[in-house]
Amino acid sequence: MVFPISDELLGTFAPIVVYWVYSGIYILLGSFENYRLHSKKDEDEKNLVSKGTVVKGVLLQQTIQAIVSIVLFTVTGNDGGAATGSESSLLVLARQFITAMLVMDTWQYFMHRYMHHSKFLYKHIHSQHHRLVVPYAFGALYNHPLEGLLLDTIGGVLSFLLSGITPRASILFFSFATIKTVDDHCGLWLPGNLFHVFFQNNTAYHDVHHQLYGSKYNFSQPFFVMWDRILGTHMPYSLEKRTGGGFEARPTKDCKDD
């Protein structure tokens, strides 16, 4: 007996499943020392939070996101879930995707930057994410619950509402955004990674932000770098071979405190 699953239910839980599956792949690849941006030793010694705590924090955030998603889909209804004709054309879908990406990037840039520049918000909220000095895949959504709500969940809600994307299309969009976010935190510079080819905002770019010298730069996430470039918070870097194997993202300009 087959039980039908609604688009709304898939849109809520598919990104969660994708998060752990994609993170699991990177856990298996984490032993490839020659492709790491930090050594396994640095990951174990420099991070200020245990992996067990990270898992609990991510599951809490995903629970909150699921509740908000269910409420959102319930309130908005299923107006476009079965859209046909021109409304389901690839051109319209592409426009909705790009709009959703731009909305999410804009919201997250300004909220993220503000959390760094407000000493109170950084100390009590955003610093929790930066306990991961050496990022890894399943730590991508390790945040203070309030940050998860303000930055990720509300950003997702705005992307959904302002882009006009349907619940069915949102399954693809939010799964893609989840994969991109996990990839940005994976800590590996693997050959052939298409995210590194098509996006300047990638694993190394975000790794720079997680280091002390880059904490006032590279706020953009998860797709483009436009706001960093426009507002002067873009930190260029070069990818160098690291002594002992692997790579290191090194800044190519002097860092200045704001």
Buried (B, 14 or more C-beta within 10 A) or exposed (E): EEEEEEBBBBBBBBBBEBBBEBBEEBEEBBEBEEBBBBBBEBBEEBBEBEBEEBBEBBEBBBEBBBEBBBEBBEEBEBEBBEBEEEEBEEEBBEBBBEBBBBBBBBBBBEBBBBBBEEEEBBEBBBBBBBBBBBBBBBBBBBBBBBBBBBBBBBBBBBBBEBBBBBBBBBBBBBBBBBBBBBBBBBBBBBEEBEBBEEBBBBBBBBBBBBBEEBBBBBBBBBBBBBBBEEEEBBBEBEBEEBEEEBBBBBBEEEBEEE
